[in-house]
């Protein structure tokens, strides 16, 4: 979840959104990739087969579209879409990211650097207490 | 460890890339010290 926390910080800087305007949503099916809510209450969602080739193709071809080789989205196969709020107790990294964002200044850089130092250690059995939080 | 690094370093204003890189270096140094401490406790 640290990656999601870093994406919250990215969203703040990329879209000029205040921390309280950015919400993390747990969506187990990974079909909805983004949603934007407009002032009139309308919400536009971008849906697709969960495959990284789609965003990569969009980034490479923008503003055009190219065939990414991704199978079409089978809504009947997906069946239903679930959304849950994140559990901040289970995923403390999210809370740390919001705290760093709210602190501003160098705090997000500190968070990122500490995470980069901690992440490689998560594979080392001898340093469990240094693990990057989920 | 990340939480301790965040609490150990005051947030300072950053306006330039150089200032961000300085903050990054300070944080890495502090984080490594904390890791070393954990490592010595585990040993």
Backbone of each chain as nested JSON, in Angstrom:
{
  "chains": [
    {"id": "A", "residues": [
      {"number": 1, "name": "UNK", "atoms": {"N": [0.808, -1.224, 0.0], "CA": [0.0, 0.0, 0.0], "C": [0.844, 1.279, 0.0]}},
      {"number": 2, "name": "UNK", "atoms": {"N": [2.159, 1.163, 0.23], "CA": [2.984, 2.371, 0.165], "C": [2.903, 2.979, -1.228]}},
      {"number": 3, "name": "UNK", "atoms": {"N": [2.827, 2.097, -2.241], "CA": [2.71, 2.61, -3.603], "C": [1.448, 3.46, -3.758]}},
      {"number": 4, "name": "UNK", "atoms": {"N": [0.35, 3.016, -3.15], "CA": [-0.897, 3.809, -3.211], "C": [-0.698, 5.137, -2.491]}},
      {"number": 5, "name": "UNK", "atoms": {"N": [0.021, 5.085, -1.369], "CA": [0.283, 6.321, -0.633], "C": [1.081, 7.311, -1.463]}},
      {"number": 6, "name": "UNK", "atoms": {"N": [2.081, 6.798, -2.177], "CA": [2.874, 7.671, -3.049], "C": [2.01, 8.208, -4.187]}},
      {"number": 7, "name": "UNK", "atoms": {"N": [1.043, 7.39, -4.65], "CA": [0.136, 7.862, -5.706], "C": [-0.802, 8.959, -5.204]}},
      {"number": 8, "name": "UNK", "atoms": {"N": [-1.148, 8.907, -3.916], "CA": [-1.952, 9.993, -3.336], "C": [-1.159, 11.298, -3.423]}},
      {"number": 9, "name": "UNK", "atoms": {"N": [0.131, 11.212, -3.08], "CA": [0.982, 12.412, -3.138], "C": [1.121, 12.887, -4.592]}},
      {"number": 10, "name": "UNK", "atoms": {"N": [1.283, 11.928, -5.509], "CA": [1.367, 12.287, -6.938], "C": [0.097, 13.004, -7.388]}},
      {"number": 11, "name": "UNK", "atoms": {"N": [-1.058, 12.458, -6.974], "CA": [-2.343, 13.047, -7.394], "C": [-2.453, 14.485, -6.904]}},
      {"number": 12, "name": "UNK", "atoms": {"N": [-1.958, 14.73, -5.702], "CA": [-1.983, 16.092, -5.157], "C": [-1.219, 17.047, -6.063]}},
      {"number": 13, "name": "UNK", "atoms": {"N": [-0.016, 16.62, -6.463], "CA": [0.816, 17.524, -7.267], "C": [0.385, 17.58, -8.721]}},
      {"number": 14, "name": "UNK", "atoms": {"N": [-0.08, 16.443, -9.269], "CA": [-0.45, 16.423, -10.682], "C": [-1.762, 17.162, -10.942]}},
      {"number": 15, "name": "UNK", "atoms": {"N": [-2.719, 17.033, -10.011], "CA": [-4.061, 17.567, -10.267], "C": [-4.417, 18.734, -9.352]}},
      {"number": 16, "name": "UNK", "atoms": {"N": [-3.495, 19.131, -8.486], "CA": [-3.775, 20.272, -7.608], "C": [-4.889, 19.986, -6.62]}},
      {"number": 17, "name": "UNK", "atoms": {"N": [-5.065, 18.722, -6.258], "CA": [-6.148, 18.356, -5.339], "C": [-5.644, 18.395, -3.901]}},
      {"number": 18, "name": "UNK", "atoms": {"N": [-6.49, 18.893, -3.016], "CA": [-6.136, 18.903, -1.59], "C": [-6.185, 17.475, -1.06]}},
      {"number": 19, "name": "UNK", "atoms": {"N": [-5.412, 17.166, -0.012], "CA": [-5.398, 15.793, 0.513], "C": [-6.79, 15.236, 0.799]}},
      {"number": 20, "name": "UNK", "atoms": {"N": [-7.673, 16.092, 1.33], "CA": [-9.012, 15.591, 1.677], "C": [-9.876, 15.339, 0.432]}},
      {"number": 21, "name": "UNK", "atoms": {"N": [-9.399, 15.783, -0.729], "CA": [-10.142, 15.524, -1.972], "C": [-9.698, 14.219, -2.639]}},
      {"number": 22, "name": "UNK", "atoms": {"N": [-8.647, 13.605, -2.12], "CA": [-8.106, 12.383, -2.731], "C": [-8.465, 11.198, -1.848]}},
      {"number": 23, "name": "UNK", "atoms": {"N": [-9.188, 10.253, -2.423], "CA": [-9.647, 9.109, -1.646], "C": [-9.122, 7.824, -2.27]}},
      {"number": 24, "name": "UNK", "atoms": {"N": [-8.558, 6.957, -1.439], "CA": [-8.12, 5.635, -1.89], "C": [-9.295, 4.675, -1.737]}},
      {"number": 25, "name": "UNK", "atoms": {"N": [-9.556, 3.929, -2.807], "CA": [-10.661, 2.976, -2.804], "C": [-10.092, 1.584, -3.106]}},
      {"number": 26, "name": "UNK", "atoms": {"N": [-10.381, 0.633, -2.249], "CA": [-9.964, -0.752, -2.509], "C": [-11.015, -1.386, -3.412]}},
      {"number": 27, "name": "UNK", "atoms": {"N": [-10.56, -1.882, -4.56], "CA": [-11.474, -2.431, -5.574], "C": [-10.884, -3.759, -6.044]}},
      {"number": 28, "name": "UNK", "atoms": {"N": [-11.304, -4.863, -5.406], "CA": [-10.656, -6.157, -5.646], "C": [-10.622, -6.602, -7.109]}},
      {"number": 29, "name": "UNK", "atoms": {"N": [-11.609, -6.209, -7.902], "CA": [-11.643, -6.678, -9.303], "C": [-10.657, -5.919, -10.201]}},
      {"number": 30, "name": "UNK", "atoms": {"N": [-10.187, -4.761, -9.764], "CA": [-9.231, -3.938, -10.533], "C": [-9.724, -3.615, -11.937]}},
      {"number": 31, "name": "UNK", "atoms": {"N": [-11.033, -3.477, -12.095], "CA": [-11.604, -3.153, -13.402], "C": [-11.71, -1.636, -13.588]}},
      {"number": 32, "name": "UNK", "atoms": {"N": [-12.091, -0.939, -12.512], "CA": [-12.161, 0.52, -12.57], "C": [-10.766, 1.053, -12.248]}},
      {"number": 33, "name": "UNK", "atoms": {"N": [-10.193, 1.779, -13.205], "CA": [-8.819, 2.247, -13.023], "C": [-8.758, 3.674, -12.488]}},
      {"number": 34, "name": "UNK", "atoms": {"N": [-9.804, 4.453, -12.752], "CA": [-9.817, 5.809, -12.212], "C": [-11.239, 6.334, -12.241]}},
      {"number": 35, "name": "UNK", "atoms": {"N": [-11.518, 7.261, -11.354], "CA": [-12.823, 7.919, -11.336], "C": [-12.612, 9.39, -11.007]}},
      {"number": 36, "name": "UNK", "atoms": {"N": [-13.383, 10.213, -11.682], "CA": [-13.323, 11.646, -11.407], "C": [-14.739, 12.119, -11.121]}},
      {"number": 37, "name": "UNK", "atoms": {"N": [-14.911, 12.821, -10.006], "CA": [-16.227, 13.346, -9.662], "C": [-16.267, 14.826, -9.995]}},
      {"number": 38, "name": "UNK", "atoms": {"N": [-17.31, 15.224, -10.693], "CA": [-17.464, 16.616, -11.09], "C": [-18.359, 17.35, -10.095]}},
      {"number": 39, "name": "UNK", "atoms": {"N": [-18.344, 18.672, -10.189], "CA": [-19.076, 19.473, -9.204], "C": [-20.58, 19.234, -9.271]}},
      {"number": 40, "name": "UNK", "atoms": {"N": [-21.083, 18.763, -10.424], "CA": [-22.529, 18.515, -10.521], "C": [-22.922, 17.141, -9.985]}},
      {"number": 41, "name": "UNK", "atoms": {"N": [-21.962, 16.409, -9.442], "CA": [-22.267, 15.103, -8.864], "C": [-22.031, 13.954, -9.828]}},
      {"number": 42, "name": "UNK", "atoms": {"N": [-21.783, 14.268, -11.098], "CA": [-21.525, 13.228, -12.087], "C": [-20.129, 12.617, -11.864]}},
      {"number": 43, "name": "UNK", "atoms": {"N": [-20.035, 11.313, -12.07], "CA": [-18.754, 10.622, -11.918], "C": [-18.422, 9.897, -13.216]}},
      {"number": 44, "name": "UNK", "atoms": {"N": [-17.235, 10.141, -13.742], "CA": [-16.783, 9.421, -14.929], "C": [-15.726, 8.422, -14.487]}},
      {"number": 45, "name": "UNK", "atoms": {"N": [-15.947, 7.148, -14.846], "CA": [-15.009, 6.092, -14.479], "C": [-14.362, 5.532, -15.739]}},
      {"number": 46, "name": "UNK", "atoms": {"N": [-13.098, 5.175, -15.618], "CA": [-12.414, 4.506, -16.722], "C": [-12.304, 3.039, -16.358]}},
      {"number": 47, "name": "UNK", "atoms": {"N": [-12.897, 2.171, -17.205], "CA": [-12.909, 0.741, -16.949], "C": [-12.078, 0.02, -17.993]}},
      {"number": 48, "name": "UNK", "atoms": {"N": [-11.565, -1.103, -17.628], "CA": [-10.84, -1.914, -18.605], "C": [-10.384, -3.213, -17.985]}},
      {"number": 49, "name": "UNK", "atoms": {"N": [-9.983, -4.137, -18.86], "CA": [-9.406, -5.387, -18.404], "C": [-8.174, -5.047, -17.565]}},
      {"number": 50, "name": "UNK", "atoms": {"N": [-8.01, -5.646, -16.377], "CA": [-6.843, -5.303, -15.562], "C": [-5.548, -5.827, -16.171]}},
      {"number": 51, "name": "UNK", "atoms": {"N": [-4.905, -4.984, -16.963], "CA": [-3.688, -5.374, -17.673], "C": [-2.856, -4.111, -17.894]}},
      {"number": 52, "name": "UNK", "atoms": {"N": [-1.632, -4.118, -17.42], "CA": [-0.796, -2.915, -17.499], "C": [-0.466, -2.506, -18.929]}},
      {"number": 53, "name": "UNK", "atoms": {"N": [-0.719, -3.425, -19.89], "CA": [-0.431, -3.047, -21.279], "C": [-1.31, -1.878, -21.728]}},
      {"number": 54, "name": "UNK", "atoms": {"N": [-2.518, -1.77, -21.151], "CA": [-3.412, -0.682, -21.552], "C": [-2.845, 0.689, -21.187]}},
      {"number": 55, "name": "UNK", "atoms": {"N": [-2.524, 0.948, -19.903], "CA": [-1.974, 2.278, -19.594], "C": [-0.628, 2.533, -20.271]}},
      {"number": 56, "name": "UNK", "atoms": {"N": [0.161, 1.477, -20.471], "CA": [1.452, 1.67, -21.152], "C": [1.211, 2.081, -22.599]}},
      {"number": 57, "name": "UNK", "atoms": {"N": [0.258, 1.401, -23.261], "CA": [-0.054, 1.744, -24.657], "C": [-0.59, 3.165, -24.75]}},
      {"number": 58, "name": "UNK", "atoms": {"N": [-1.42, 3.543, -23.77], "CA": [-1.974, 4.895, -23.812], "C": [-0.876, 5.939, -23.633]}},
      {"number": 59, "name": "UNK", "atoms": {"N": [0.044, 5.647, -22.715], "CA": [1.131, 6.596, -22.481], "C": [2.018, 6.727, -23.721]}},
      {"number": 60, "name": "UNK", "atoms": {"N": [2.27, 5.595, -24.395], "CA": [3.159, 5.632, -25.557], "C": [2.494, 6.266, -26.775]}},
      {"number": 61, "name": "UNK", "atoms": {"N": [1.172, 6.055, -26.905], "CA": [0.507, 6.498, -28.134], "C": [-0.223, 7.83, -27.981]}},
      {"number": 62, "name": "UNK", "atoms": {"N": [-0.367, 8.326, -26.759], "CA": [-1.157, 9.528, -26.513], "C": [-0.787, 10.657, -27.471]}},
      {"number": 63, "name": "UNK", "atoms": {"N": [-1.718, 11.362, -28.061], "CA": [-3.166, 11.333, -27.832], "C": [-3.902, 10.296, -28.695]}},
      {"number": 64, "name": "UNK", "atoms": {"N": [-3.182, 9.48, -29.438], "CA": [-3.85, 8.449, -30.248], "C": [-4.07, 7.197, -29.408]}},
      {"number": 65, "name": "UNK", "atoms": {"N": [-4.698, 6.208, -30.008], "CA": [-4.892, 4.917, -29.354], "C": [-4.313, 3.832, -30.245]}},
      {"number": 66, "name": "UNK", "atoms": {"N": [-3.674, 2.846, -29.632], "CA": [-3.134, 1.721, -30.399], "C": [-3.637, 0.416, -29.777]}},
      {"number": 67, "name": "UNK", "atoms": {"N": [-3.589, -0.643, -30.566], "CA": [-3.988, -1.959, -30.074], "C": [-2.941, -2.432, -29.065]}},
      {"number": 68, "name": "UNK", "atoms": {"N": [-3.382, -2.641, -27.823], "CA": [-2.439, -3.054, -26.78], "C": [-2.4, -4.568, -26.643]}},
      {"number": 69, "name": "UNK", "atoms": {"N": [-3.212, -5.269, -27.423], "CA": [-3.244, -6.723, -27.331], "C": [-3.968, -7.227, -26.095]}},
      {"number": 70, "name": "UNK", "atoms": {"N": [-4.772, -6.341, -25.508], "CA": [-5.491, -6.693, -24.277], "C": [-6.881, -7.227, -24.645]}},
      {"number": 71, "name": "UNK", "atoms": {"N": [-7.299, -8.329, -24.012], "CA": [-8.634, -8.851, -24.325], "C": [-9.725, -7.86, -23.932]}},
      {"number": 72, "name": "UNK", "atoms": {"N": [-10.872, -7.891, -24.633], "CA": [-11.952, -6.966, -24.288], "C": [-12.491, -7.243, -22.884]}},
      {"number": 73, "name": "UNK", "atoms": {"N": [-13.033, -6.21, -22.291], "CA": [-13.582, -6.349, -20.937], "C": [-14.871, -7.163, -20.994]}},
      {"number": 74, "name": "UNK", "atoms": {"N": [-14.919, -8.241, -20.239], "CA": [-16.103, -9.115, -20.19], "C": [-16.883, -8.792, -18.915]}},
      {"number": 75, "name": "UNK", "atoms": {"N": [-17.841, -7.861, -19.046], "CA": [-18.591, -7.415, -17.859], "C": [-19.401, -8.551, -17.245]}},
      {"number": 76, "name": "UNK", "atoms": {"N": [-19.939, -9.454, -18.079], "CA": [-20.706, -10.58, -17.528], "C": [-19.772, -11.537, -16.778]}},
      {"number": 77, "name": "UNK", "atoms": {"N": [-18.558, -11.67, -17.292], "CA": [-17.588, -12.504, -16.607], "C": [-17.172, -11.9, -15.27]}},
      {"number": 78, "name": "UNK", "atoms": {"N": [-17.045, -10.573, -15.255], "CA": [-16.678, -9.886, -14.009], "C": [-17.815, -10.008, -12.996]}},
      {"number": 79, "name": "UNK", "atoms": {"N": [-19.053, -9.869, -13.483], "CA": [-20.223, -10.06, -12.619], "C": [-20.569, -8.846, -11.792]}},
      {"number": 80, "name": "UNK", "atoms": {"N": [-19.75, -8.517, -10.828], "CA": [-20.062, -7.366, -9.976], "C": [-18.773, -6.637, -9.615]}},
      {"number": 81, "name": "UNK", "atoms": {"N": [-18.952, -5.392, -9.248], "CA": [-17.807, -4.568, -8.872], "C": [-17.919, -4.218, -7.392]}},
      {"number": 82, "name": "UNK", "atoms": {"N": [-16.848, -4.436, -6.655], "CA": [-16.862, -4.143, -5.227], "C": [-15.915, -3.001, -4.886]}},
      {"number": 83, "name": "UNK", "atoms": {"N": [-16.321, -2.204, -3.919], "CA": [-15.493, -1.071, -3.477], "C": [-15.504, -1.015, -1.958]}},
      {"number": 84, "name": "UNK", "atoms": {"N": [-14.324, -0.856, -1.382], "CA": [-14.217, -0.813, 0.077], "C": [-13.279, 0.318, 0.474]}},
      {"number": 85, "name": "UNK", "atoms": {"N": [-13.534, 0.916, 1.627], "CA": [-12.545, 1.891, 2.123], "C": [-11.317, 1.15, 2.615]}},
      {"number": 86, "name": "UNK", "atoms": {"N": [-10.148, 1.753, 2.489], "CA": [-8.937, 1.069, 2.972], "C": [-8.922, 0.998, 4.493]}},
      {"number": 87, "name": "UNK", "atoms": {"N": [-8.334, -0.063, 5.003], "CA": [-8.186, -0.239, 6.447], "C": [-6.847, 0.394, 6.858]}},
      {"number": 88, "name": "UNK", "atoms": {"N": [-6.934, 1.583, 7.45], "CA": [-5.702, 2.315, 7.778], "C": [-4.892, 1.622, 8.873]}},
      {"number": 89, "name": "UNK", "atoms": {"N": [-5.559, 0.781, 9.669], "CA": [-4.812, 0.052, 10.704], "C": [-4.014, -1.083, 10.062]}},
      {"number": 90, "name": "UNK", "atoms": {"N": [-4.631, -1.722, 9.065], "CA": [-3.948, -2.834, 8.386], "C": [-2.888, -2.331, 7.418]}},
      {"number": 91, "name": "UNK", "atoms": {"N": [-3.126, -1.142, 6.853], "CA": [-2.202, -0.57, 5.867], "C": [-1.675, 0.778, 6.378]}},
      {"number": 92, "name": "UNK", "atoms": {"N": [-0.782, 0.765, 7.381], "CA": [-0.323, 2.031, 7.98], "C": [0.432, 2.941, 7.017]}},
      {"number": 93, "name": "UNK", "atoms": {"N": [0.954, 2.373, 5.926], "CA": [1.707, 3.207, 4.969], "C": [0.815, 4.302, 4.382]}},
      {"number": 94, "name": "UNK", "atoms": {"N": [-0.463, 3.997, 4.23], "CA": [-1.375, 5.011, 3.678], "C": [-1.481, 6.208, 4.611]}},
      {"number": 95, "name": "UNK", "atoms": {"N": [-1.607, 5.922, 5.892], "CA": [-1.692, 6.998, 6.88], "C": [-0.412, 7.827, 6.906]}},
      {"number": 96, "name": "UNK", "atoms": {"N": [0.713, 7.136, 6.767], "CA": [2.004, 7.856, 6.75], "C": [2.08, 8.779, 5.537]}},
      {"number": 97, "name": "UNK", "atoms": {"N": [1.566, 8.296, 4.402], "CA": [1.605, 9.119, 3.184], "C": [0.72, 10.359, 3.335]}},
      {"number": 98, "name": "UNK", "atoms": {"N": [-0.481, 10.169, 3.883], "CA": [-1.353, 11.337, 4.097], "C": [-0.713, 12.3, 5.1]}},
      {"number": 99, "name": "UNK", "atoms": {"N": [-0.072, 11.744, 6.138], "CA": [0.572, 12.601, 7.138], "C": [1.702, 13.402, 6.503]}},
      {"number": 100, "name": "UNK", "atoms": {"N": [2.492, 12.738, 5.651], "CA": [3.594, 13.435, 4.979], "C": [3.054, 14.516, 4.05]}},
      {"number": 101, "name": "UNK", "atoms": {"N": [1.984, 14.197, 3.35], "CA": [1.388, 15.167, 2.433], "C": [0.867, 16.372, 3.209]}},
      {"number": 102, "name": "UNK", "atoms": {"N": [0.212, 16.114, 4.338], "CA": [-0.315, 17.217, 5.141], "C": [0.795, 18.048, 5.762]}},
      {"number": 103, "name": "UNK", "atoms": {"N": [1.929, 17.407, 6.101], "CA": [3.064, 18.161, 6.647], "C": [3.655, 19.072, 5.584]}},
      {"number": 104, "name": "UNK", "atoms": {"N": [3.651, 18.589, 4.334], "CA": [4.18, 19.379, 3.226], "C": [5.692, 19.486, 3.29]}},
      {"number": 105, "name": "UNK", "atoms": {"N": [6.23, 20.464, 2.564], "CA": [7.671, 20.687, 2.551], "C": [8.427, 19.427, 2.17]}},
      {"number": 106, "name": "UNK", "atoms": {"N": [9.435, 19.106, 2.973], "CA": [10.302, 17.976, 2.635], "C": [9.746, 16.629, 3.105]}},
      {"number": 107, "name": "UNK", "atoms": {"N": [8.623, 16.624, 3.826], "CA": [8.118, 15.368, 4.397], "C": [7.842, 14.283, 3.34]}},
      {"number": 108, "name": "UNK", "atoms": {"N": [7.197, 14.61, 2.213], "CA": [7.0, 13.544, 1.215], "C": [8.312, 12.985, 0.664]}},
      {"number": 109, "name": "UNK", "atoms": {"N": [9.334, 13.839, 0.515], "CA": [10.644, 13.354, 0.051], "C": [11.249, 12.433, 1.1]}},
      {"number": 110, "name": "UNK", "atoms": {"N": [11.063, 12.785, 2.369], "CA": [11.562, 11.937, 3.461], "C": [10.865, 10.583, 3.436]}},
      {"number": 111, "name": "UNK", "atoms": {"N": [9.544, 10.612, 3.259], "CA": [8.768, 9.364, 3.196], "C": [9.285, 8.475, 2.071]}},
      {"number": 112, "name": "UNK", "atoms": {"N": [9.465, 9.066, 0.89], "CA": [9.913, 8.289, -0.265], "C": [11.303, 7.698, -0.037]}},
      {"number": 113, "name": "UNK", "atoms": {"N": [12.204, 8.52, 0.501], "CA": [13.576, 8.042, 0.723], "C": [13.592, 6.917, 1.752]}},
      {"number": 114, "name": "UNK", "atoms": {"N": [12.853, 7.089, 2.84], "CA": [12.816, 6.052, 3.876], "C": [12.219, 4.766, 3.315]}},
      {"number": 115, "name": "UNK", "atoms": {"N": [11.199, 4.909, 2.472], "CA": [10.591, 3.719, 1.861], "C": [11.585, 3.011, 0.942]}},
      {"number": 116, "name": "UNK", "atoms": {"N": [12.365, 3.79, 0.197], "CA": [13.343, 3.166, -0.703], "C": [14.455, 2.463, 0.069]}},
      {"number": 117, "name": "UNK", "atoms": {"N": [14.778, 2.981, 1.243], "CA": [15.772, 2.297, 2.075], "C": [15.151, 1.034, 2.673]}},
      {"number": 118, "name": "UNK", "atoms": {"N": [13.883, 1.124, 3.07], "CA": [13.236, -0.004, 3.757], "C": [12.855, -1.134, 2.803]}},
      {"number": 119, "name": "UNK", "atoms": {"N": [12.434, -0.79, 1.588], "CA": [11.871, -1.808, 0.692], "C": [12.802, -2.995, 0.424]}},
      {"number": 120, "name": "UNK", "atoms": {"N": [14.08, -2.765, 0.073], "CA": [14.938, -3.925, -0.201], "C": [15.093, -4.824, 1.017]}},
      {"number": 121, "name": "UNK", "atoms": {"N": [14.917, -4.224, 2.216], "CA": [15.108, -5.015, 3.434], "C": [13.96, -5.991, 3.667]}},
      {"number": 122, "name": "UNK", "atoms": {"N": [12.822, -5.723, 3.02], "CA": [11.659, -6.592, 3.243], "C": [11.933, -8.005, 2.741]}},
      {"number": 123, "name": "UNK", "atoms": {"N": [12.958, -8.147, 1.901], "CA": [13.287, -9.491, 1.386], "C": [14.326, -10.18, 2.258]}},
      {"number": 124, "name": "UNK", "atoms": {"N": [14.823, -9.429, 3.234], "CA": [15.861, -10.025, 4.078], "C": [15.225, -10.491, 5.388]}},
      {"number": 125, "name": "UNK", "atoms": {"N": [15.32, -11.741, 5.663], "CA": [14.659, -12.306, 6.841], "C": [15.203, -11.74, 8.147]}},
      {"number": 126, "name": "UNK", "atoms": {"N": [16.443, -11.275, 8.141], "CA": [17.065, -10.84, 9.383], "C": [16.651, -9.469, 9.854]}},
      {"number": 127, "name": "UNK", "atoms": {"N": [15.819, -8.782, 9.108], "CA": [15.481, -7.415, 9.497], "C": [13.986, -7.19, 9.358]}},
      {"number": 128, "name": "UNK", "atoms": {"N": [13.183, -8.009, 10.008], "CA": [11.728, -7.922, 9.868], "C": [11.176, -6.593, 10.37]}},
      {"number": 129, "name": "UNK", "atoms": {"N": [11.812, -6.026, 11.409], "CA": [11.282, -4.779, 11.965], "C": [11.534, -3.592, 11.048]}},
      {"number": 130, "name": "UNK", "atoms": {"N": [12.391, -3.767, 10.018], "CA": [12.677, -2.672, 9.093], "C": [11.742, -2.685, 7.899]}},
      {"number": 131, "name": "UNK", "atoms": {"N": [10.821, -3.629, 7.85], "CA": [9.978, -3.785, 6.668], "C": [9.206, -2.521, 6.325]}},
      {"number": 132, "name": "UNK", "atoms": {"N": [9.038, -2.306, 5.042], "CA": [8.178, -1.24, 4.578], "C": [6.759, -1.617, 4.978]}},
      {"number": 133, "name": "UNK", "atoms": {"N": [6.015, -0.715, 5.613], "CA": [4.686, -1.092, 6.068], "C": [3.749, -1.373, 4.908]}},
      {"number": 134, "name": "UNK", "atoms": {"N": [2.759, -2.262, 5.133], "CA": [1.832, -2.575, 4.04], "C": [0.955, -1.378, 3.711]}}
    ]},
    {"id": "B", "residues": [
      {"number": 1, "name": "UNK", "atoms": {"N": [9.984, 1.87, 10.821], "CA": [11.217, 2.549, 10.468], "C": [10.914, 3.834, 9.68]}},
      {"number": 2, "name": "UNK", "atoms": {"N": [9.956, 3.734, 8.757], "CA": [9.584, 4.911, 7.971], "C": [8.973, 5.976, 8.884]}},
      {"number": 3, "name": "UNK", "atoms": {"N": [8.125, 5.515, 9.792], "CA": [7.488, 6.442, 10.732], "C": [8.545, 7.147, 11.587]}},
      {"number": 4, "name": "UNK", "atoms": {"N": [9.542, 6.388, 12.036], "CA": [10.59, 6.973, 12.877], "C": [11.418, 7.98, 12.082]}},
      {"number": 5, "name": "UNK", "atoms": {"N": [11.685, 7.658, 10.82], "CA": [12.441, 8.597, 9.973], "C": [11.662, 9.901, 9.81]}},
      {"number": 6, "name": "UNK", "atoms": {"N": [10.336, 9.753, 9.594], "CA": [9.503, 10.948, 9.417], "C": [9.486, 11.797, 10.689]}},
      {"number": 7, "name": "UNK", "atoms": {"N": [9.397, 11.13, 11.853], "CA": [9.338, 11.927, 13.084], "C": [10.695, 12.512, 13.46]}},
      {"number": 8, "name": "UNK", "atoms": {"N": [11.768, 11.882, 12.977], "CA": [13.1, 12.364, 13.353], "C": [13.503, 13.618, 12.58]}},
      {"number": 9, "name": "UNK", "atoms": {"N": [12.931, 13.797, 11.409], "CA": [13.353, 14.925, 10.564], "C": [12.214, 15.936, 10.428]}},
      {"number": 10, "name": "UNK", "atoms": {"N": [12.491, 17.169, 10.824], "CA": [11.482, 18.215, 10.661], "C": [11.248, 18.472, 9.171]}},
      {"number": 11, "name": "UNK", "atoms": {"N": [9.997, 18.745, 8.842], "CA": [9.696, 19.102, 7.461], "C": [10.152, 20.534, 7.215]}},
      {"number": 12, "name": "UNK", "atoms": {"N": [10.945, 20.71, 6.187], "CA": [11.413, 22.062, 5.847], "C": [10.896, 22.417, 4.453]}},
      {"number": 13, "name": "UNK", "atoms": {"N": [10.716, 23.709, 4.184], "CA": [10.214, 24.087, 2.859], "C": [11.192, 23.674, 1.76]}},
      {"number": 14, "name": "UNK", "atoms": {"N": [10.668, 23.185, 0.66], "CA": [11.522, 22.857, -0.487], "C": [10.955, 23.568, -1.722]}},
      {"number": 15, "name": "UNK", "atoms": {"N": [11.811, 24.304, -2.401], "CA": [11.356, 25.053, -3.571], "C": [12.1, 24.656, -4.843]}},
      {"number": 16, "name": "UNK", "atoms": {"N": [13.296, 24.121, -4.684], "CA": [14.096, 23.784, -5.862], "C": [14.435, 22.296, -5.85]}},
      {"number": 17, "name": "UNK", "atoms": {"N": [14.87, 21.812, -7.009], "CA": [15.276, 20.405, -7.103], "C": [16.433, 20.115, -6.131]}},
      {"number": 18, "name": "UNK", "atoms": {"N": [17.342, 21.079, -6.016], "CA": [18.486, 20.886, -5.12], "C": [18.006, 20.691, -3.684]}},
      {"number": 19, "name": "UNK", "atoms": {"N": [17.007, 21.473, -3.29], "CA": [16.49, 21.352, -1.917], "C": [15.803, 20.004, -1.702]}},
      {"number": 20, "name": "UNK", "atoms": {"N": [15.122, 19.52, -2.74], "CA": [14.475, 18.206, -2.638], "C": [15.544, 17.122, -2.523]}},
      {"number": 21, "name": "UNK", "atoms": {"N": [16.603, 17.248, -3.328], "CA": [17.672, 16.243, -3.288], "C": [18.392, 16.258, -1.94]}},
      {"number": 22, "name": "UNK", "atoms": {"N": [18.54, 17.456, -1.362], "CA": [19.154, 17.539, -0.029], "C": [18.269, 16.844, 1.0]}},
      {"number": 23, "name": "UNK", "atoms": {"N": [16.958, 17.083, 0.908], "CA": [16.019, 16.437, 1.84], "C": [16.067, 14.925, 1.659]}},
      {"number": 24, "name": "UNK", "atoms": {"N": [16.155, 14.491, 0.417], "CA": [16.238, 13.05, 0.106], "C": [17.498, 12.447, 0.74]}},
      {"number": 25, "name": "UNK", "atoms": {"N": [18.614, 13.139, 0.594], "CA": [19.878, 12.619, 1.138], "C": [19.84, 12.563, 2.664]}},
      {"number": 26, "name": "UNK", "atoms": {"N": [19.275, 13.626, 3.281], "CA": [19.152, 13.637, 4.749], "C": [18.313, 12.452, 5.217]}},
      {"number": 27, "name": "UNK", "atoms": {"N": [17.208, 12.217, 4.522], "CA": [16.292, 11.137, 4.923], "C": [16.955, 9.776, 4.758]}},
      {"number": 28, "name": "UNK", "atoms": {"N": [17.67, 9.598, 3.66], "CA": [18.337, 8.3, 3.43], "C": [19.377, 8.032, 4.516]}},
      {"number": 29, "name": "UNK", "atoms": {"N": [20.119, 9.089, 4.862], "CA": [21.141, 8.919, 5.893], "C": [20.499, 8.511, 7.222]}},
      {"number": 30, "name": "UNK", "atoms": {"N": [19.4, 9.209, 7.55], "CA": [18.723, 8.925, 8.815], "C": [18.121, 7.511, 8.796]}},
      {"number": 31, "name": "UNK", "atoms": {"N": [17.521, 7.163, 7.664], "CA": [16.883, 5.844, 7.551], "C": [17.915, 4.732, 7.698]}},
      {"number": 32, "name": "UNK", "atoms": {"N": [19.081, 4.933, 7.093], "CA": [20.138, 3.909, 7.177], "C": [20.602, 3.751, 8.626]}},
      {"number": 33, "name": "UNK", "atoms": {"N": [20.699, 4.885, 9.344], "CA": [21.099, 4.815, 10.757], "C": [20.081, 4.005, 11.557]}},
      {"number": 34, "name": "UNK", "atoms": {"N": [18.804, 4.229, 11.268], "CA": [17.751, 3.5, 11.992], "C": [17.831, 2.012, 11.654]}},
      {"number": 35, "name": "UNK", "atoms": {"N": [18.061, 1.715, 10.39], "CA": [18.195, 0.311, 9.979], "C": [19.38, -0.328, 10.696]}},
      {"number": 36, "name": "UNK", "atoms": {"N": [20.49, 0.415, 10.767], "CA": [21.678, -0.126, 11.449], "C": [21.355, -0.442, 12.907]}},
      {"number": 37, "name": "UNK", "atoms": {"N": [20.579, 0.471, 13.525], "CA": [20.222, 0.248, 14.924], "C": [19.369, -1.017, 15.067]}},
      {"number": 38, "name": "UNK", "atoms": {"N": [18.383, -1.161, 14.162], "CA": [17.559, -2.377, 14.181], "C": [18.44, -3.613, 13.999]}},
      {"number": 39, "name": "UNK", "atoms": {"N": [19.386, -3.475, 13.057], "CA": [20.258, -4.607, 12.759], "C": [21.097, -5.0, 13.963]}},
      {"number": 40, "name": "UNK", "atoms": {"N": [21.62, -3.968, 14.693], "CA": [22.465, -4.285, 15.843], "C": [21.636, -4.879, 16.972]}},
      {"number": 41, "name": "UNK", "atoms": {"N": [20.349, -4.456, 17.074], "CA": [19.475, -5.05, 18.088], "C": [19.168, -6.503, 17.756]}},
      {"number": 42, "name": "UNK", "atoms": {"N": [19.0, -6.75, 16.441], "CA": [18.645, -8.114, 16.021], "C": [19.825, -9.062, 16.183]}},
      {"number": 43, "name": "UNK", "atoms": {"N": [21.058, -8.506, 16.093], "CA": [22.259, -9.369, 16.127], "C": [22.49, -9.951, 17.523]}}
    ]}
  ]
}
